[in-house]
């Protein structure tokens, strides 16, 4: 029903709603036109004083605070006159007002039995608290539920002035506390087993991340639902949020619950740490940058509890896929209370499956031969557990699929050299080069604080030549740390084959990864890789076809193979780019196309 200009003599039984946009309806349901927001704000002040006079100066403070306009008193009188006309439209011009009266230097609103939702809300919460104290939990739950049903959004929405703002803050605090008490009663009554309490509580906790009471309730609900790993992850997320936003730590209630849940999760049989080398070892040393990628992957792993999330990290050789995976796995430990297992992959799944089932507690005599039998045992050992599998260096889909968990609550984090790896339902994540700031930070951390202080310009030049490749930055830093007489300028010198040949330390070299990838290329793709050494940056199939004296379809197929191998990066609009160190490798190690 649209708002009308209808008045209501004596305003008998008018119902006001302030828990949301302010509205008013007569006893027979007609909507009243309450006027502009500032006039409504004045009405709200009078209405909430329950018939007591409010002095005019106080009304001015309520509407404008410390900076009232020059005509503030006149504006208040104008609003009062309009509201009188609304409530008593038939009052003769000089007859005294009976509803909005002037008394004791101010105005008082004297309605006959008005219904104000704020009053009903507060009475309901008070009664629910009384019932709760008396031990009548179910009656308290129902009473509070009726009170919460009155809430229609932000109280006094859109109304200006300090009075409305203060009321909003107070009512919102009451509502938040009542919601927490309502969820608490639902858990105590066991109603979370009959109704979707966890999703509703999760949404409430997400909207109010700084309310420790909400986070504690969510942790309890998740634990009761058998999702202790998620409950522990809620604590970790809350701890980080409190530190970031408030510089505070969790309070004693949240901390005690976290300690209890951790002790209970540790009492279950847990997998032994998995031994055995990884297919591609990450560079030891500091981990910098990657905040966006880390958050993205962690979000994938914390997906729907009824699913088995899988994230696949791909990228060029030396880009730090394994280091990122290990970093995310460490962050995700709270999600997986039964452990994080890591297996280096290779040709075939049988060997890594054997290591995994042993890590999951199977005695040596019980480990069967053959991929299918080991996969069946592997899945049975994962049943009922929450385990994160870090599967490092997947070569192909056939070798990976038997290693993926099939139990909801588990997840897999896969690294692969190939962008062409197809994993049904997985989220692919391309690991990019580090930005300039993170690259310089990594190089300085590995080279040492003294180098960073003594030669910042040289380190900056060397970091630029490494072009954001973490392995190159790590090896360059190691050379500088191990050889005090070697300068950053010498390491970055273009003499000879350039820095590519000098980016080696601890038995590793940047070009080793490039060489392994190149060895797996077809002759056509290898020729195309050689051609990229002289191709302009951001090239396409036409430029490669011209360099190879071949047709564009052949060039496009070779480019696709190079992209899948990680030696070529796709750009935008069908263009491609070659990392400077891959270009140097193609020019100095592969010879002419």
PAROLO-312302 format. One record per residue (C-alpha): residue number from 1; x, y, z; residue in one letter. Coordinates in steps of 0.05 Angstrom, whole numbers. Each point is the difference from the previous one (the first is absolute). Example, Ala and Ser with C-alpha at 12.3 -4.5 7.8 and 13.67 -1.06 7.14 Angstrom:
2
     i       xx       yy       zz   aa
     1      246      -90      156    A
     2       27       69      -13    S
//
This chain:
593
     i       xx       yy       zz   aa
     1        0        0        0    X
     2       30       67      -20    X
     3       12       54       51    X
     4      -58       50        4    X
     5       -9       68       30    X
     6      -52      -30       45    X
     7       -3       24       72    X
     8      -27      -39       59    X
     9      -40       37       53    X
    10       27      -16       69    X
    11       49      -47      -36    X
    12      -32      -61       32    X
    13       43      -63       -5    X
    14       51       25      -51    X
    15       56      -50      -12    X
    16       70       28      -10    X
    17       58      -39      -28    X
    18       69       27       14    X
    19       42      -64       -5    X
    20       14       15      -73    X
    21      -28       57      -42    X
    22      -48       41       43    X
    23      -73      -12      -17    X
    24      -68        9       33    X
    25      -68      -31      -12    X
    26      -67       13       31    X
    27      -41      -54       35    X
    28      -35      -16      -65    X
    29       66       -7      -39    X
    30        4       67      -36    X
    31       72       26       -9    X
    32       15       69       27    X
    33       43       50      -38    X
    34       51       19       52    X
    35       35       51      -42    X
    36       74       11      -15    X
    37       54      -37       39    X
    38       16       57       47    X
    39      -73        7       19    X
    40       -2      -75       12    X
    41       61        8       44    X
    42      -37       51       42    X
    43      -60      -47        5    X
    44       46      -57       21    X
    45       29       42       57    X
    46      -70       16       26    X
    47      -26      -70      -10    X
    48       56      -32       39    X
    49      -11       48       59    X
    50      -67      -34       10    X
    51      -42       63       12    X
    52       51       39       41    X
    53       16       72      -24    X
    54       65       11      -37    X
    55       26       72        6    X
    56       11       36      -66    X
    57       76        9       11    X
    58        5      -75       12    X
    59      -38      -13      -65    X
    60       49       45      -37    X
    61       58      -39       30    X
    62      -33      -66      -20    X
    63       -8       22      -73    X
    64       63       41      -13    X
    65       48      -10       58    X
    66       51       55       13    X
    67      -13       37      -66    X
    68      -73       17       -5    X
    69      -21       46      -57    X
    70      -20       72       13    X
    71      -74      -17       -6    X
    72        3      -65       40    X
    73      -56       20       49    X
    74      -44       23      -57    X
    75       12      -65      -38    X
    76      -19      -40       63    X
    77      -65       39        5    X
    78      -15      -11      -74    X
    79       10      -75        8    X
    80      -45        0       62    X
    81      -54       37      -37    X
    82        1      -50      -57    X
    83       -3      -59       47    X
    84      -59       31       37    X
    85      -36        6      -67    X
    86       16      -73      -13    X
    87      -26      -26       67    X
    88      -59       49        7    X
    89      -21       20      -70    X
    90      -69       23       23    X
    91       24       45       58    X
    92      -25       72       -7    X
    93       54       51      -14    X
    94        2       32       70    X
    95      -21      -61       40    X
    96       53      -28       47    X
    97       37      -63      -23    X
    98      -16      -64       37    X
    99       54      -47      -29    X
   100       63       39      -15    X
   101       -3       51       56    X
   102       47       56       22    X
   103       16       -7       74    X
   104       57       20       47    X
   105       38       36      -56    X
   106       -2      -59      -47    X
   107      -43      -49      -38    X
   108      -33      -65       23    X
   109      -33      -53      -43    X
   110      -61      -29       37    X
   111      -27      -55      -44    X
   112      -54      -48       23    X
   113       30      -70        8    X
   114       53        4      -55    X
   115       37      -64      -19    X
   116       75       13       -9    X
   117       41      -59      -25    X
   118       61       23       40    X
   119      -39       -6       65    X
   120      -24      -70      -20    X
   121       71      -20      -19    X
   122       30       22       65    X
   123      -56      -31       42    X
   124       10      -65      -37    X
   125       75       -1       13    X
   126      -10       15       74    X
   127      -51      -56        7    X
   128       45      -49      -37    X
   129       57       17       47    X
   130      -45      -11       60    X
   131      -23      -68      -27    X
   132       72      -20      -15    X
   133       21       17       71    X
   134      -58      -41       27    X
   135       24      -60      -41    X
   136      -57        2      -50    X
   137       47       -3      -60    X
   138      -51      -22      -52    X
   139      -50       54       20    X
   140       57       51        0    X
   141       19      -23      -70    X
   142      -70        9      -27    X
   143      -10       67       34    X
   144       65       27      -27    X
   145      -17      -27      -69    X
   146      -65       41       -1    X
   147       38       62       22    X
   148       54      -10      -54    X
   149      -55       -9      -53    X
   150      -17       75       10    X
   151       68       19      -27    X
   152       -6       27      -71    X
   153       69       28      -12    X
   154       39       61       24    X
   155      -41       34       55    X
   156      -25       70      -17    X
   157       29       -9      -69    X
   158       15       65      -35    X
   159      -18       45       58    X
   160       51       54       14    X
   161       27       29       64    X
   162       38      -21       63    X
   163      -63      -29       33    X
   164      -14      -48      -57    X
   165       73      -19       -4    X
   166        5      -16       74    X
   167      -65      -40       -2    X
   168       26      -39      -61    X
   169       64      -18       36    X
   170      -36      -22       63    X
   171      -54      -41      -36    X
   172       51      -33      -45    X
   173       40      -21       61    X
   174      -62      -29       31    X
   175      -17      -37      -64    X
   176       70      -30       -7    X
   177        1      -23       72    X
   178      -70      -30       -8    X
   179       21      -37      -64    X
   180       59      -30       36    X
   181      -45      -21       59    X
   182      -50      -29      -49    X
   183       54      -43      -34    X
   184       27      -20       68    X
   185      -69      -25       22    X
   186       -9      -37      -67    X
   187       65      -38       13    X
   188      -19      -15       72    X
   189      -68      -27      -22    X
   190       32      -41      -56    X
   191      -41       37      -53    X
   192       61        3      -45    X
   193      -12      -73      -15    X
   194      -70       16      -26    X
   195        9       68      -33    X
   196       55       31      -44    X
   197       32       35       59    X
   198       72       -6      -24    X
   199      -10       38      -66    X
   200      -40       55       35    X
   201       52        5       55    X
   202       57        0      -51    X
   203      -33       58      -38    X
   204      -10       39       66    X
   205       72      -12       21    X
   206       26       21      -68    X
   207      -39       65        4    X
   208       29       15       69    X
   209       72      -27       -1    X
   210       21       40       62    X
   211      -54      -29       46    X
   212       36      -55       36    X
   213      -66      -27       28    X
   214      -25      -13      -71    X
   215       65      -34      -20    X
   216       -2      -44       63    X
   217      -71      -22      -14    X
   218       19      -17      -72    X
   219       59      -41       24    X
   220      -45      -38       48    X
   221      -52      -13      -54    X
   222       52      -24      -50    X
   223       31      -46       52    X
   224      -68      -29       17    X
   225      -10      -13      -75    X
   226       64      -40       -3    X
   227       39       57      -35    X
   228       53       14       52    X
   229       51       19      -53    X
   230      -45       56      -24    X
   231      -12       21       72    X
   232       75        7       11    X
   233        6       39      -65    X
   234      -53       49       26    X
   235       45       13       60    X
   236       61       13      -44    X
   237      -39       47      -44    X
   238      -27       37       61    X
   239       68        5       31    X
   240       28       31      -64    X
   241      -58       48       -6    X
   242        5       23       72    X
   243       75       12       -7    X
   244       -9       38      -66    X
   245      -60       42       18    X
   246        8       12       75    X
   247       71      -21       17    X
   248      -31      -49       49    X
   249        1      -74       15    X
   250      -60      -46       11    X
   251      -31        3       69    X
   252        1      -55       52    X
   253      -65      -33      -23    X
   254       21       -8      -72    X
   255       70      -21       19    X
   256      -24      -53       49    X
   257      -48      -29      -52    X
   258       56       -2      -51    X
   259       45      -36       49    X
   260      -54      -51       15    X
   261      -16      -14      -73    X
   262       74       -8      -18    X
   263       11      -49       57    X
   264      -60      -41      -23    X
   265       22        0      -72    X
   266       70      -22       20    X
   267      -28      -59       40    X
   268      -23      -33      -65    X
   269       50      -44      -39    X
   270       38       46      -46    X
   271       41      -16      -62    X
   272       74       -5        7    X
   273       42       52      -37    X
   274       10      -25      -71    X
   275       72      -15      -17    X
   276       30        1      -70    X
   277       25       54      -47    X
   278      -45       45      -40    X
   279        1       -1      -76    X
   280       20       73        0    X
   281       34       27       61    X
   282      -16       72       18    X
   283       55       48       15    X
   284       14        3       74    X
   285       -1       69       29    X
   286      -47       58       13    X
   287      -70        3      -30    X
   288      -23       69      -23    X
   289      -59       28      -39    X
   290      -54      -45      -28    X
   291      -54       27       46    X
   292      -54        0      -54    X
   293       18      -70      -25    X
   294        6      -27       71    X
   295      -68       28       20    X
   296      -32      -27      -64    X
   297       27      -71       10    X
   298      -18        0       73    X
   299      -71       21      -18    X
   300       -4      -59      -49    X
   301       23      -50       53    X
   302      -50       27       50    X
   303      -57      -13      -48    X
   304      -66      -35       11    X
   305        9      -55       53    X
   306      -40      -50      -41    X
   307       49        7      -58    X
   308       73      -19      -11    X
   309       35       64      -21    X
   310       59       -5      -47    X
   311       46       57      -19    X
   312       53       -9      -55    X
   313       59       48        0    X
   314       35        8      -67    X
   315       54       46      -27    X
   316       68        4      -31    X
   317       61      -37       28    X
   318       27       35       63    X
   319      -63       42       11    X
   320       -9      -28       71    X
   321      -60      -46       -7    X
   322       25      -48       54    X
   323       19       57       47    X
   324      -69       31       -8    X
   325      -33      -67       11    X
   326       40      -13       63    X
   327      -17       70       26    X
   328      -74       -9      -13    X
   329        1      -70       31    X
   330       30       29       63    X
   331      -54       54        3    X
   332      -53      -53      -11    X
   333       20      -46       56    X
   334      -57       23       43    X
   335      -49      -23      -53    X
   336       28      -70        0    X
   337       10      -25       71    X
   338       19      -70      -23    X
   339       62       24      -36    X
   340       33       26      -62    X
   341       34      -54      -42    X
   342       49       16      -56    X
   343       19      -47      -56    X
   344       48       13      -58    X
   345      -30      -29      -63    X
   346       32      -31      -61    X
   347      -18      -50      -54    X
   348      -58      -41       26    X
   349      -40        2       64    X
   350       20      -66       34    X
   351       63       25       35    X
   352      -29       64       29    X
   353      -63      -39       21    X
   354       44      -48       38    X
   355       34       56       37    X
   356      -67       33       16    X
   357      -34      -62       28    X
   358       60      -13       44    X
   359       -3       71       25    X
   360      -74      -11       15    X
   361       18      -57       46    X
   362       -2      -62      -44    X
   363       53      -51       21    X
   364       49      -21      -54    X
   365      -29      -70       -5    X
   366      -70       29      -14    X
   367       22       42      -60    X
   368      -24      -36      -62    X
   369       32       -1      -68    X
   370      -30       37      -59    X
   371      -30       69       -8    X
   372      -73      -19        6    X
   373        8      -39       65    X
   374       43       54       31    X
   375      -50       54      -21    X
   376      -57      -39       33    X
   377       39       -7       65    X
   378       20       74       -4    X
   379      -72       23       -5    X
   380      -23      -45       56    X
   381       55       28       46    X
   382      -22       71      -17    X
   383      -74      -14       17    X
   384      -22       41       60    X
   385       64       40        1    X
   386       14       72      -19    X
   387       67       -2      -36    X
   388       32       47      -50    X
   389       41      -34      -54    X
   390       57       40      -31    X
   391       14      -36      -65    X
   392       63       30      -29    X
   393       22       -6      -72    X
   394      -59      -34      -35    X
   395       20      -20      -71    X
   396      -67      -22      -29    X
   397      -73      -11       17    X
   398        4      -76        0    X
   399       55        0       53    X
   400      -35       52       43    X
   401      -72      -24        3    X
   402       12      -61       45    X
   403       34       46       51    X
   404      -58       49        6    X
   405      -41      -11       65    X
   406      -72      -21       -7    X
   407      -22       16       71    X
   408      -37       65       13    X
   409       40       41       49    X
   410       66      -17      -33    X
   411       32       43      -53    X
   412       58       -2      -49    X
   413       51       53      -19    X
   414       35      -20      -64    X
   415       61       31      -34    X
   416       15      -15      -73    X
   417       49       21      -52    X
   418      -54       -5      -53    X
   419      -55       51      -11    X
   420      -34      -53      -41    X
   421      -13      -46       60    X
   422      -75      -16        0    X
   423      -30      -14       69    X
   424      -77       -3        1    X
   425      -30       50       49    X
   426       68       30       19    X
   427       15       74        6    X
   428       62       17      -42    X
   429       44       55       29    X
   430       55       30      -43    X
   431       59       22       43    X
   432       27       65      -29    X
   433       67       35        7    X
   434       13       40       63    X
   435      -11       75       -5    X
   436       61       46        5    X
   437       -8       14       74    X
   438       -7      -73       20    X
   439       57      -21      -47    X
   440       48       51       32    X
   441      -23      -22       70    X
   442       14      -73      -16    X
   443       68       14      -30    X
   444       20       44       59    X
   445      -24      -52       51    X
   446       41      -55      -32    X
   447       62       42      -14    X
   448        1       27       71    X
   449      -13       66       35    X
   450       71       25      -10    X
   451       -4       -8      -76    X
   452      -67       35        0    X
   453       28       60       38    X
   454       66        5      -38    X
   455      -24       -8      -72    X
   456      -74       15       -7    X
   457        8       24      -72    X
   458       37      -63      -21    X
   459      -52      -45       32    X
   460      -55       39      -34    X
   461       34      -10      -68    X
   462       11      -74       13    X
   463      -73      -10       23    X
   464      -22       33      -64    X
   465       41      -48      -42    X
   466      -31      -59       37    X
   467      -68       27      -23    X
   468      -41      -24       59    X
   469       22      -74       -3    X
   470        7      -23       72    X
   471       51      -56      -14    X
   472       45       49      -38    X
   473       -6       50       57    X
   474       16      -53       52    X
   475       60      -27      -37    X
   476       27       70      -14    X
   477       -7       16       74    X
   478       35      -64       19    X
   479       59       16      -45    X
   480        6       69       32    X
   481       -3      -29       70    X
   482       49      -57      -14    X
   483       50       43      -39    X
   484       14       66       37    X
   485       47       23      -55    X
   486      -53       -7      -55    X
   487      -39       64      -14    X
   488      -72        5      -23    X
   489       25       36      -62    X
   490       45      -57      -19    X
   491      -56      -50        9    X
   492      -46       42      -42    X
   493       52       14      -55    X
   494      -23      -15      -71    X
   495       70      -26      -17    X
   496        2      -69      -31    X
   497      -67      -35        5    X
   498      -25       53       49    X
   499      -23      -14       71    X
   500      -35      -66      -20    X
   501       64      -41        6    X
   502       18       33       67    X
   503      -68      -12       32    X
   504       21      -65       34    X
   505       15      -19       72    X
   506       -5      -60       46    X
   507        1      -48      -59    X
   508      -60       33      -34    X
   509       -6       46      -60    X
   510      -57       39      -30    X
   511       12      -29      -69    X
   512       -7      -72       26    X
   513      -76        7        3    X
   514       -3       31      -69    X
   515       42      -57      -28    X
   516      -45      -53       30    X
   517      -61       32      -31    X
   518       35        9      -67    X
   519       19      -74       -2    X
   520      -74      -18        1    X
   521      -18       44      -60    X
   522      -17      -24      -70    X
   523       49       21      -55    X
   524      -50       52      -24    X
   525       -9       31       69    X
   526       76       -1       11    X
   527       10       39      -65    X
   528      -54       49       22    X
   529       36       10       67    X
   530       64       15      -37    X
   531      -38       50      -43    X
   532      -26       37       61    X
   533       71       21       17    X
   534       -4       51      -57    X
   535      -76       11       -1    X
   536      -27       67       24    X
   537      -34       -1       68    X
   538      -75      -11       -1    X
   539        3      -41      -64    X
   540      -53      -44      -31    X
   541       -4      -59      -48    X
   542       12       44      -61    X
   543       68       24       25    X
   544       22      -70       20    X
   545      -24      -28      -67    X
   546       42       52      -37    X
   547       62      -18       41    X
   548      -10      -74      -12    X
   549      -21        8      -73    X
   550      -60      -42       17    X
   551      -76        7       -1    X
   552      -38       34       57    X
   553      -37      -65       20    X
   554       68      -34       11    X
   555       26       60       38    X
   556      -63        3       43    X
   557        7      -74       18    X
   558       73       11       20    X
   559      -18       61       42    X
   560      -54      -39       36    X
   561       50      -55       18    X
   562       49       53       26    X
   563      -55       31       42    X
   564      -19      -68       29    X
   565       73      -12       18    X
   566        6       66       37    X
   567       54       27      -45    X
   568      -46       51      -32    X
   569      -52       44       35    X
   570      -66       18      -31    X
   571      -15       74       -3    X
   572      -63       37      -23    X
   573      -34        1      -68    X
   574       35      -63      -24    X
   575       70       27       13    X
   576       55      -36       39    X
   577       62       19       37    X
   578       65      -35       17    X
   579       34       11       67    X
   580       67       35       -9    X
   581       39      -58       31    X
   582      -37      -51      -44    X
   583       17       44      -60    X
   584       73        0       22    X
   585       -1      -75        7    X
   586      -29       -8      -70    X
   587       51       47      -29    X
   588       62      -27       34    X
   589      -16      -74       12    X
   590      -43      -21      -58    X
   591       33       34      -59    X
   592      -35       28      -62    X
   593      -70      -23      -20    X
//
